[in-house]
Amino acid sequence: MMTSPVQQPFVWVAEYLDGSHLSEFDYITKKENNFCSIHRDNLLRFGLLGNGASMYFEVYGGIFKILGQMIEVDYVTNEKSYQLTGRAMNYKDIITYKDAEFVFNPKVEGSGQTMITQFNFGYKTKFTIDDTDFHFQAICQIPMNQLASLELRLVSSKDLNGRLAIKRNGRTVDFIEAPLQSNLGGSIHWELR
């Protein structure tokens, strides 16, 4: 089940704790399922399937698994490391959407067509570490014919002078300078390489 049941390259899939799943399109009937009908309290993992690939995150812990790579994120200052993924909690405020464009020739009636240019999935969450509140959003972006990336957004209730630490399969592979001002969001795009 690593292919899409319809012509679009990827479909979202919600996998539940009991082993069942709900996909964007039913694999037998091809009927579209409503995103709002996903039972978030029973989710095990959520992501995209298609083109022979599986990309998802574990709802408990929020760790991404993309093409066999486990991706984690921490926020690190000189004094402390704040674990953004891998926390003992459910990351169940799931997000998925598609970017699309309509291409047409204005001189030819009926020449237009809509094309999906990117598939996106992830989550947003909030939590408190010691006396600091965090709002964190992680979206995996899968553009057509380009490298995938993670869009990471972070808001802190305190000023922090730190950097994002990106880990792949448990090893830190990148640091990104990311000073934060109290209640002011920051955002970065990190290419999955």
N, C-alpha and C positions, 0 to 999 in steps of 0.2 A: 504494500500500500504506500509506495513512495512516489506515486504519480498522481496527478490531478485527474479527477473523474470527468472534468469538463475541459474546454479548450484553453482556459487561462492557465499559465504555467504553474501557479501555486494556489493552494487553498488553505485557509486557517483550519486548525484541528484542535479541539479541546479534549484532552484525555482525562478521564475521571479515576478516582481512587479504586473503584470496583472493576477497573479494566475496560469499561465501555468508553465510547468516544462519540463526539458530535463533530461533524465536519461541515464546512461552509456549503458544500454540495454533497448530497447523499451519494455514496458510491454505487448504489444499485439503481435508484430511481432518477438520479441526477437533479432531484428537487433541491432548491436552495433552502438552507436553514437560516433562521434569524439569529444574529449575534446576541441579541438580548435574551435568547432562550438558554444561553449557557449557564449552568449551575455553578457559580463561582465558589460556593462553600464546599463543593466536592471535587474541585480541580486538583489534578496531580501535575499536569504540565500543559503548556499552551504554546502553539507556534504555527509554522508553515510546513506543508509537505508538497513536493512536486519536483519535476525534473530529476528524479532519482535522489533527491536530497531531503534531509530532515533537519529543521532548524527550530529550536524551541527554548523555553526556559522552564526550570523546575519551579512550580508555584511555591513550594516550601523552600525558602532560601533565595529565590530569585536569580539563581545562577544560570547563565545562558549556555546552551550546548549547540554549537553551530558547526556543521560539517565535521563532526568528531572532535571539535575543540571546546574545552570548558573555559568560559570567559567570566572572570570575577573582577569587581571594582572596589577599591578602598580609597578613602580620602586621608592623606597623611600630612601631619604637621611635624615640626621638630619635637613637639612634646608628646604627641599621641597619634594613634592610627584609628580611624573610624571605619568600621566595616559597613559598606553600603550594600553589598550582596553577600549572601551566605549567612544572613542573620537568622536566628531561630524564630521565624515568623512566616506567615503566608503573604506572598506578593500577588494578591488576587484581584487588584484593580487593573484588569487587563485592557490592552489597547490593540486594535488592528485597523488599518485603513490602507487604501491604495491611492497612489498619485496617478493621475491620468491627464491626457491632453487630447484635444479635438483638433485634428488636422484636416484642412480642406483647401480646395482651390476656389477662390471667390468668383472665378469666371465660369465655373462648371457646376451647375445645379446638381445637388445630391452627391457631390464628390467627397463629402466629409466622412471621417471615421474616428471613433474614440479608441485610443490606445493606452493601455496601462504602462506607465513608465517606471513604477517602483512599488514594491510590496513592503509593508511596515508592520511590525508587531513588537509588543513589549508590555510595560506596565508603569504605573506611578504608585508611589507609596509615601508614607510619612512615619517617622519614628523619632524617639528621643534617646540620645546616648549621653549619659551623665546629665548635665544641665543644658545640653544643646539640642534643639529641635531641627530635624532635617526633613526636607521634601525632596525626593529623588525620583527621577523619571529616566528610564532606559528604553530606547526604541532601537531595534535592529532594523536597518534599512537595506532592502535587497533591490537595487536598481537593475533594470534590464541591461545586460551586456557590459556591466561595470563591476568593480569590486564592492562588496558589501561593507557597511560601516555601522557603528553604534553611535547614536546620538544620546549624549548623557547630559541631563540637566540637574542642577543641584542648587538648593536654597538652604541657608543656615540661619538660625536665629541669632547667631553671634558672628562677629568678624573673625575670620580664620585665615591664616597665611599658610596655605599648604598646596598640595598637588594631588592629582588623581593618579593612583597606581593601578595599572591594568595588568591583570594576571591571565596567562593562558596555561591551562593544565597545571595550575598551582605555582607557576613561576612568574615573577614580575617581568614583563616584557617592555613596558613603557611607563614613563612618568610624564605627566603634563602639568605644567605650572597652572594653578587654579586658585588664586587668592579670592576669598569670598567676603563681601560686605554684608552685614546683617540685613536679612529679609530682601536681598537683591539677588536674583537668579543669575546663574552662569550656565553656559551651554558649550559643549564641544562635540565635534564629529571625529571619531577615531576609525580609521580604515582597518578592516579585518585583514590582516596579512599573515 
